[in-house]
């Protein structure tokens, strides 16, 4: 398994501002992922972050709204830009430790409330 | 596209009852299948997995068998406990795709 931490664990933000969420892993990993879990909903993949290259975004998510950095093999950030109340969600990062079966391990999540 | 469908929740059971949470999938390839659990206030934890047909994943008394003929991966436990109260997510991934597709989640509450 992997030990994954996220900061902040929760935040309450004003409309129009931006928040950067950090994800730290205890070992080097190739693939890191960012998910959104809207209230009472399932998880939706936002983007896949590889070190040294641009993140790959899923349909419905764009870089201007959710810029991602991946400066090294143990760290990534997700920024939620120009927030609106619809961005209120739990944001989770996960890692794939490699191997054939795409098993992922998740961080504890960041609970974001936008007023 | 690839998708996962879980039984509607919430599910409420008494302690020591038998649990089944249904999960079926649609996939263009040959997926790996997972059950994740999210306890109140916590992140997702991998509960069990199966990577090929007829594989049985098991952990903490939970079991699920990969049924290719019925494209299903139902979660079962013979005797649930109050501590099993959580949201359970079925998920799949395809080799080479490197991403998980989740079902909608099933909230389980166990009463003493």
Interface residues (C-beta under 8 A of the other chain):
Chain A: X1 X31 X33 X41 X42 X43 X44 X45 X48 X92 X94 X96 X100 X101 X102 X103 X104 X105 X106 X107 X108 X109
Chain B: X32 X34 X36 X42 X43 X44 X45 X46 X49 X51 X89 X93 X94 X95 X97 X98 X99 X100 X102 X103 X104 X105
